[in-house]
Amino acid sequence: MIKILLATDYLLVVNFLASLALFLHCVFALNRMNHRSNHLVRAWYVISAVGAFGVITGPLYGYISPQPAEVISNVGVAGLLAGGWIYRNRRSTDIGEPR
């Protein structure tokens, strides 16, 4: 099972989708920031966006076999950011206190 998964392009597709989600989240977060935003947070978003963009454009330069640890890392970070987004936007599922 593992050999089949590693021999195909599943890791490349999963890595691409996770990096695309991470890149878009970083770009949208940087778009919301202003001159008073924390510079360390801004630097983290810039570095993450550049790294995600590098993963997205990697297949253009022949990088078509990502390491499993890189895929796990990208999926983990994208999952953390997606969890925060879901937590922030949970109004539709929050039933609240009875009034």
N, C-alpha and C positions, 0 to 999 in steps of 0.2 A: 504494500500500500504506500509506504513512504517513498520507495524508489519510483513508483509511478508518479506520485505527486511532485517529486523533485525533478523527474525527467521531462515533465511537460512544462507548459508556460503558465501554470496556475500561480506560481510564486511571482512571476513578472506581473500578471494582471492584478493580483492582490496588492502587491507593492505599489503599483501605479495608482490604483484607486485610493489606497491609504495616503499616499503622498499628495495626490490631487486634493483630497479632503483637508489635509494638513495645510497645504499651500493656500487654498481658498480661505480657510479659517484665519490664517496669519494675515493675509492681505486685507480681509474685512476688519480684523481687529486693528491693524495699523491705520486703516481708513477712519476708524472711530476716535483715534488718539489725537490729542492736541499738544501744544507746547508745554503744558503742565503735567503731562503723563510721566510716569516713572520711566527713567531712561534705561534701567536694567531690564524692565519688562519689554520695553520697545526693542532693545538690543536682542532679547531672546526671540521675539517675534521675527525680527529681520533675519537672524541666523537660521531659525527654523524654516522660514520661507525660502531662503537661498538653498538650504539643504534639500528641501522638498522639490524645489525647481530642478536641482541637479539630478535627483532621482527620476523626475518626470522626463527630462530630456536625455537621460542616459541611453535609452535604446537607439536614439539617433546616432550615437557614437559607438555602437556595437556592444554596449553593456546589456546583455539580454539574459544573464543568469545571476540574479541577486542571491546573496547568502541568506540562509534561513534566519540568522540572528538579525539581519537588517530588516527583513520583512516583519519579524515579530516586534522589533522596536518601532517601526513605522505604524503598524497596526495598533500597538499599545498606546502610542501618543495620540493617534487619531481617535481611538476609543475614549481616552481621557477627555479630549476636547469635545467629542460628541456627547459624552455623559454630562459635562458641564452645560452644553447647549440645551440638552433635553431638560436638565434640572431648572435652568433659567426660564424655559418656555413651556412649563408644565401646566399652564392655566387650564387647558382643555381637559386634563385628567384630574385636576384638583377639585374635589367636591366641597372642601372647606367645612367650617363649623356650622351646625344648624343654628338658625337665627330665630 
